[in-house]
Amino acid sequence: MTRRRLDFYDWSTITNMDLASMHTKQLLNLRDEVRYQTTHNSDSIEFSDVEKFMTKLYLELNTREHVPNKQEAKLIRQQKFSEKKNR
């Protein structure tokens, strides 16, 4: 799987309305991409901009429903299967 790289200016110009219109998984991927860029391109990024953007991003994520990780999704599938099996 190839990782899509965003320019610094791509994510720094995203508005609150843009964030609100994105799916939760897209927001999580965006969060991961910003984290990646700040660790690998730290010389060209203003950290005050990163903090402002991450604050906007986390405020939007806090309004969303929880997305289960791999282990949680596996447990949910197993529980659904056992419920159907016990009927």
BELSUL-V866179 format. One record per residue. N is the residue number from 1. SS is DSSP state (h for helix, s for strand, l for the rest). D_FIRST is the distance of its C-alpha to the first C-alpha in Angstrom with 2 decimals. Layout:
n | ss | d_first
N | SS | D_FIRST
N | SS | D_FIRST
//
This chain:
n | ss | d_first
1 | l | 0.00
2 | l | 3.78
3 | l | 6.47
4 | l | 9.46
5 | l | 12.53
6 | l | 15.81
7 | l | 19.11
8 | h | 21.67
9 | h | 23.75
10 | h | 21.19
11 | h | 21.27
12 | h | 24.83
13 | l | 26.28
14 | l | 24.92
15 | l | 28.00
16 | h | 28.90
17 | h | 29.07
18 | h | 25.52
19 | h | 24.40
20 | h | 26.64
21 | h | 25.16
22 | l | 21.51
23 | l | 20.12
24 | h | 19.98
25 | h | 16.24
26 | h | 15.94
27 | h | 18.53
28 | h | 16.84
29 | h | 13.64
30 | h | 16.19
31 | h | 18.03
32 | h | 15.19
33 | h | 14.56
34 | h | 18.33
35 | h | 18.64
36 | h | 16.13
37 | h | 18.04
38 | h | 21.36
39 | h | 20.79
40 | h | 19.47
41 | l | 21.64
42 | h | 24.63
43 | h | 27.17
44 | h | 26.47
45 | l | 26.17
46 | l | 29.19
47 | h | 28.83
48 | h | 31.34
49 | h | 29.03
50 | h | 26.15
51 | h | 28.57
52 | h | 29.79
53 | h | 26.41
54 | h | 25.26
55 | h | 28.63
56 | h | 28.12
57 | h | 24.67
58 | h | 26.04
59 | h | 29.09
60 | h | 27.05
61 | h | 24.89
62 | l | 28.20
63 | l | 29.37
64 | l | 26.49
65 | l | 26.37
66 | l | 24.60
67 | l | 21.07
68 | l | 21.01
69 | l | 18.58
70 | h | 17.35
71 | h | 20.80
72 | h | 22.75
73 | h | 21.04
74 | h | 21.79
75 | h | 25.36
76 | h | 25.84
77 | h | 24.84
78 | h | 27.20
79 | h | 29.96
80 | h | 29.70
81 | h | 29.88
82 | h | 32.89
83 | h | 34.60
84 | h | 34.36
85 | h | 35.53
86 | l | 38.54
87 | l | 39.85
//
